Amino acid sequence: MPTNNKNAAARHQCPYLVKMYEKEFLNQGGNPEWLNGLDYIPSKLRAIYEINKILAHRPWLLRKEHIESLTRNKNSWSLSEVVHAMVLLSHFHSLSSFVFSCGLTQKLDGLSSPKFKTAQISTATVNVGGVTTTIPYQPPQPPVQIQQTVQPQKTVLSEIILNSNAAVIAGEFNGSGLTTNVSVNNVVGAGSSTALNGVNNKKNGNVLVFFCFIKIKDYVLTALPSASVEVLMERMKVLSQKQDECTEAELSNRFKSVEMQTAELSTTAPQTPVEVPPVISHYVEDPNFTYQDFARRGAENIPNTFRIQDYSWDDHGYSLVNGLYEDVGTLLDQKFRCAYNLTYFTMGGVKNVDTSKFRRAIWNYIQCIYGIRHDDYDYGEVNQLLDRPLKMFIKTACCFPDRITTKDYDSILVELLDSEKVHVNLMVMEARNQAELLYALREIMRYMT
């Protein structure tokens, strides 16, 4: 269903995937008229758009009545077709998260941590011996005033606002996380210096090309640091040796605490209606329907928490998918397990590291964003292993992936290898995919019974 693939990716404004599947649709002999927008596709496919919208942003709003409307209208769907569509929609929603969180939509020089990136060089026009030429040049930076307030960069992570109870959130991870206003107390480099080094003199006809480079000593501003790999490894070790058992009430309260903290890490809401890129706007209806926090302080009619003990992938979803969409449940199960269990037993170049605690914290935190609780998990571990910038990145990648920039990618887990950071993005994709499917499959089961 290439048409549904495009519509799913368009909900997250992902032209990269939309254009890819437009091309694939035509290569498979699809009707070009369908690419003109939602009003040009068959009514049977058009009927699933409401479910596409809900699954992409607020899957807890899905009801069995949505399934019933597909199976009992004039162009009715079979249940196997419904499951097929749910699998595709949830996959391309979560794939959009992966595309954006890895920076695949940006024409940049690959993904590398800041410490490996070279400075951006401008050009300057100079006159040497009567000959005008252009040379690489980076202007010196103005002196930094001690106690000066640093203006945040315009990236997703700097636009995070803490709506209320900031003191509670700040205390969730002692000594971690970047703030949007940081007083500069430590500056590396007492002044700027430039060195002009002639490298080559070449004659090209009558033109003397003078190659030269400007070397700038950059200022390095220190902010509140994220947990280092060494600290993270120590915390994982302590948690692995922990023998204390929490009561059901304590586990429930810790989940609610993390859930509420997550709701308070809200990205800045747009002041104007959402603007969808023109190249995909014809695939999007109701663009202002976006993610809303599952648990919002003071909100009325907060949905019931989805408890894994009541409906899980292993005990319920897997068999339902396999029964209605042969072998696909097995393929999905292999995909989920691969993303969850993948490890090289390394962390930031350190070998023989058991990362299972870290991986489980990430997976369960992602599903917590969607109101899903793993009843046997101590969510207190989330606050010990995931610092605030990482939580912000994960939430944005899941809920507002089109706002992610490569700067955001570079600002988290800076000590990890790129392959390890991409693994985090894979877990974002698959944990989110599973979360959407759990809501969809639960409603299909309710409809069937």
C-alpha positions in Angstrom: 0.0 0.0 0.0 2.4 2.7 -1.1 -0.4 5.3 -0.9 -0.8 4.7 2.9 3.0 4.7 3.2 3.1 8.3 1.8 0.2 9.4 3.9 1.7 8.0 7.1 5.1 9.8 6.5 3.3 13.0 5.6 1.7 13.2 9.1 5.2 13.9 10.3 6.1 16.2 7.4 8.8 13.8 6.1 9.4 14.7 2.4 12.3 12.3 2.3 10.0 9.2 2.7 7.1 10.8 0.8 9.1 11.4 -2.3 10.8 8.0 -2.1 7.4 6.2 -2.0 5.9 8.4 -4.7 8.6 7.2 -7.0 8.2 3.6 -5.8 4.4 3.9 -6.4 4.9 4.9 -10.0 7.6 2.2 -10.5 5.0 -0.4 -9.4 2.5 0.9 -12.0 0.4 3.0 -9.7 -2.1 5.5 -10.9 -0.3 8.9 -11.2 -3.6 10.7 -10.4 -3.5 9.3 -6.9 -0.4 11.5 -6.2 -2.5 14.6 -6.5 -3.7 14.2 -3.0 -6.3 12.7 -0.6 -9.2 13.7 -2.7 -7.9 11.6 -5.6 -7.4 8.3 -3.9 -10.1 5.5 -3.8 -12.7 6.0 -1.0 -11.6 2.7 0.6 -8.1 4.1 1.2 -9.4 7.5 2.1 -11.5 5.9 4.9 -8.5 4.9 6.9 -7.0 8.5 7.1 -8.7 9.3 10.4 -7.0 6.2 12.0 -3.7 7.2 10.3 -4.0 10.7 12.0 -4.8 9.2 15.5 -2.2 6.5 15.4 0.5 9.0 14.4 -0.1 11.5 17.3 -2.5 10.2 20.0 -2.9 6.4 19.6 -4.7 6.2 23.0 -7.7 7.9 21.3 -8.3 4.9 19.0 -11.5 3.0 19.7 -13.1 -0.2 18.4 -15.6 2.0 16.7 -12.9 3.2 14.3 -12.3 -0.5 13.4 -16.0 -1.1 13.0 -16.4 1.9 10.6 -13.8 0.3 8.3 -15.3 -3.1 8.2 -19.0 -2.2 7.9 -19.1 0.6 5.3 -19.8 0.4 1.6 -16.2 -0.3 0.7 -15.6 -2.5 3.7 -12.1 -3.8 4.8 -11.5 -7.3 6.0 -9.8 -7.7 9.4 -6.6 -9.0 7.7 -6.6 -5.8 5.6 -7.0 -3.7 8.7 -4.1 -5.4 10.4 -2.0 -5.0 7.2 -2.8 -1.3 7.2 -2.0 -0.8 10.9 1.3 -2.5 10.5 2.3 -0.2 7.6 1.0 3.0 9.2 2.8 2.4 12.5 6.0 1.4 10.7 6.1 4.6 8.6 5.2 6.9 11.5 8.1 5.4 13.5 10.4 5.3 10.4 9.9 9.1 10.1 11.2 9.4 13.7 14.3 7.5 12.7 14.9 9.5 9.5 14.7 12.8 11.3 16.6 11.8 14.4 19.5 10.6 12.3 19.6 13.8 10.3 18.8 12.0 7.0 16.6 14.9 5.8 19.5 17.4 6.0 22.2 17.8 3.5 25.1 17.7 5.9 28.5 16.0 6.0 27.3 12.9 7.8 26.8 12.4 11.5 29.7 13.1 13.8 30.1 14.2 17.3 31.0 17.9 17.8 34.6 17.1 18.8 35.3 15.6 15.4 33.8 18.4 13.4 35.9 21.1 11.7 35.1 24.8 12.1 33.0 26.4 9.3 35.2 28.6 7.2 34.0 31.8 5.5 35.9 33.5 2.7 37.5 37.0 2.4 38.7 39.0 -0.6 42.3 40.2 -0.3 44.7 42.0 -2.5 48.2 40.5 -2.8 50.7 42.3 -5.0 48.0 44.0 -6.9 46.1 40.7 -7.5 42.7 40.3 -5.9 41.8 36.8 -4.8 39.6 34.9 -2.4 40.9 33.0 0.6 39.5 30.8 3.3 38.9 32.9 6.4 37.1 32.7 9.8 36.7 36.1 11.5 38.0 36.2 15.1 35.3 36.0 17.7 34.6 38.9 20.1 35.9 38.6 23.6 33.5 36.8 26.0 32.5 38.7 29.1 32.6 36.7 32.3 29.2 36.3 33.9 27.7 37.0 30.5 24.4 35.3 29.8 24.7 32.9 26.8 21.8 33.0 24.3 20.6 29.5 23.5 20.9 28.1 20.0 17.7 27.8 18.1 17.5 24.1 18.1 14.7 21.8 19.5 16.5 21.1 22.7 17.0 24.8 23.5 13.3 25.4 22.9 12.2 23.0 25.6 10.2 24.8 28.3 9.6 23.5 31.8 6.0 24.5 32.3 5.8 24.0 36.1 7.4 22.4 39.0 10.8 23.2 37.5 12.5 22.5 40.8 11.1 18.9 40.8 12.4 18.3 37.2 15.7 19.9 37.9 16.1 17.5 40.8 15.4 14.4 38.7 19.0 14.0 37.7 21.5 15.8 39.8 24.1 17.8 38.0 22.9 17.0 34.5 21.3 18.8 31.5 21.9 22.0 29.6 20.0 25.1 30.6 18.7 27.7 28.3 20.5 30.5 30.2 23.9 29.6 31.5 26.3 32.0 33.3 29.8 31.6 31.9 32.0 30.9 34.9 34.7 29.1 33.1 36.2 30.2 29.8 39.0 28.2 28.1 41.2 30.6 26.2 42.2 34.0 27.5 42.1 35.7 24.2 41.9 35.2 20.5 44.9 34.8 18.2 45.3 34.5 14.5 48.1 33.0 12.5 48.4 33.6 8.8 50.4 30.9 7.2 51.2 30.9 3.5 51.0 27.4 2.2 51.6 27.6 -1.5 52.5 30.2 -4.2 51.3 29.1 -7.6 51.2 30.9 -10.9 48.2 30.3 -13.0 48.8 32.5 -16.1 49.3 35.9 -14.7 47.3 35.2 -11.5 49.1 34.6 -8.3 46.9 32.4 -6.1 47.9 32.8 -2.5 46.6 30.0 -0.3 46.4 30.9 3.3 44.5 29.7 6.4 43.3 31.4 9.5 43.8 29.5 12.7 41.4 30.6 15.4 41.5 29.6 19.1 37.9 29.0 20.0 36.3 29.8 23.3 34.8 26.7 25.0 31.9 27.5 27.3 31.2 25.1 30.1 27.6 24.3 31.0 26.0 21.8 33.4 27.4 18.5 32.1 25.5 15.4 31.2 26.5 12.2 32.9 29.7 10.8 31.6 30.0 7.2 30.4 32.0 6.4 33.5 29.2 7.7 35.8 26.5 6.0 33.7 28.4 2.7 33.9 28.7 3.0 37.6 25.0 3.7 38.0 24.1 0.7 35.9 26.4 -1.5 38.0 24.8 -0.3 41.2 21.3 -0.9 39.9 22.2 -4.4 38.7 23.3 -5.2 42.3 20.3 -3.7 43.9 18.3 -6.3 45.8 15.5 -4.1 47.3 12.0 -4.9 46.1 9.4 -2.1 45.7 5.8 -2.5 46.6 3.2 -2.2 43.9 2.2 1.2 45.2 5.8 2.4 45.1 6.2 1.1 41.5 3.0 2.8 40.5 4.0 6.2 42.1 7.4 6.1 40.3 5.7 5.5 37.0 3.3 8.4 37.6 6.3 10.6 38.6 8.2 9.9 35.4 5.0 10.3 33.3 4.3 13.7 34.8 7.9 14.8 34.4 7.7 13.8 30.8 4.5 15.9 30.3 6.3 18.9 31.8 9.2 18.6 29.2 7.0 20.1 26.5 8.4 21.4 23.3 7.3 25.0 22.6 3.9 25.0 21.0 3.7 26.8 17.7 2.2 30.3 17.9 0.7 30.0 14.4 -1.0 27.1 12.6 1.3 24.3 11.5 2.7 25.0 8.1 3.1 21.8 6.0 5.7 21.9 3.2 3.9 22.5 -0.1 5.4 19.3 -1.6 3.4 17.1 0.8 0.5 19.4 1.9 -2.0 17.6 -0.4 -1.4 14.4 1.6 -2.2 16.1 5.0 -5.6 16.9 6.5 -6.0 18.6 9.9 -2.3 19.5 10.3 -2.9 21.1 13.7 -3.8 17.7 15.2 -0.5 16.8 16.8 0.8 15.0 19.9 -0.6 16.1 23.3 1.0 14.8 26.5 -0.7 11.7 27.7 -0.7 13.0 31.3 -0.9 16.8 31.8 -1.0 18.3 35.2 -4.5 19.8 35.9 -5.9 18.3 32.7 -9.4 16.7 32.8 -10.3 13.3 31.5 -6.7 11.9 31.5 -6.9 8.5 29.6 -6.3 5.3 31.6 -2.8 4.1 31.6 -2.2 1.2 29.1 -0.9 -1.6 31.4 1.3 -4.3 29.7 0.0 -6.9 32.2 -3.5 -6.4 30.6 -2.4 -6.4 27.0 1.1 -7.1 25.8 2.9 -7.9 22.5 4.2 -11.2 23.7 0.9 -12.6 25.1 -1.7 -10.9 22.8 -0.4 -8.8 19.9 2.0 -11.3 18.4 -0.6 -14.1 18.0 -3.3 -11.7 16.8 -1.1 -10.4 14.0 0.1 -13.8 13.0 -3.5 -15.1 12.9 -4.7 -12.3 10.6 -1.5 -11.5 8.6 0.4 -14.7 8.2 4.1 -14.7 9.4 4.1 -10.9 9.9 3.8 -11.3 13.6 7.0 -13.4 13.6 8.8 -10.8 11.5 7.7 -7.9 13.7 8.8 -9.9 16.8 12.2 -10.5 15.4 12.5 -6.8 14.6 11.5 -5.7 18.1 13.8 -8.1 19.8 16.7 -7.2 17.5 16.4 -3.5 18.3 15.9 -4.1 22.0 18.7 -6.7 22.5 21.3 -5.3 20.1 24.6 -4.7 21.9 28.3 -4.8 21.2 28.9 -4.7 25.0 30.6 -1.4 24.5 29.8 2.1 25.6 31.8 5.1 24.2 34.8 2.9 23.4 34.7 1.1 26.8 34.5 -2.7 26.3 32.7 -5.5 28.2 29.9 -3.3 29.3 26.4 -4.7 30.2 24.1 -2.1 28.7 20.9 -3.9 29.4 19.8 -1.5 32.1 20.3 1.5 29.8 18.5 -0.1 26.9 15.5 -1.1 29.0 15.3 2.4 30.5 15.2 3.9 27.0 12.6 1.4 25.7 10.3 1.8 28.6 10.6 5.6 28.7 9.6 5.8 25.0 6.5 3.8 25.7 5.8 5.8 28.9 5.5 8.9 26.6 2.6 7.0 25.0 1.0 6.2 28.3 2.2 2.5 28.4 3.3 1.1 31.7 5.4 -2.1 32.2 4.1 -3.2 35.6 7.2 -5.1 36.7 9.6 -2.2 35.9 11.0 0.3 38.4 10.7 3.7 36.6 13.0 5.2 39.2 15.8 3.8 37.0 14.8 6.1 34.2 15.7 9.2 36.1 19.0 7.6 37.2 20.1 6.5 33.7 18.6 9.1 31.3 19.5 12.7 31.7 17.3 15.5 30.8 18.8 16.4 27.4 18.4 12.7 26.3 14.8 12.7 27.5 14.1 15.8 25.5 15.7 14.3 22.4 13.8 11.1 22.7 10.4 12.8 23.3 11.0 15.2 20.3 12.1 12.3 18.1 8.9 10.4 19.0 6.3 13.1 19.0 7.7 16.0 16.9 10.4 14.4 14.7 10.3 17.1 12.1 11.7 19.5 14.7 14.9 17.5 15.2 18.1 18.9 13.8 21.5 17.4 13.5 22.7 19.8 16.2 20.2 18.1 18.5 21.7 14.7 17.5 25.2 16.0 18.3 24.2 17.5 21.6 23.2 14.2 23.3 25.3 11.2 24.4 28.4 13.0 23.1 30.8 10.3 24.4 29.1 7.5 22.5 30.1 6.3 19.1 27.8 7.2 16.2 26.9 3.6 15.8 25.8 3.6 19.5 23.7 6.7 19.0 22.1 5.3 15.9 21.2 2.3 18.0 19.3 4.6 20.4 17.4 6.0 17.4 16.6 2.4 16.3 15.1 1.8 19.8 13.1 5.0 19.4 11.7 3.7 16.1 10.9 0.2 17.3 9.6 1.0 20.8 7.3 3.7 19.2 6.2 1.3 16.5 5.3 -1.3 19.1 3.4 1.2 21.2 1.2 2.2 18.3 0.6 -1.4 17.4 -0.4 -2.3 20.9 -3.1 0.4 20.9 -4.3 -0.6 17.4 -4.3 -4.4 18.1 -6.1 -4.0 21.4 -9.0 -2.2 19.7 -9.1 -4.9 17.0 -9.3 -7.5 19.7 -12.1 -5.6 21.4 -14.0 -5.4 18.1 -13.6 -9.1 17.5 -14.9 -10.0 20.9 
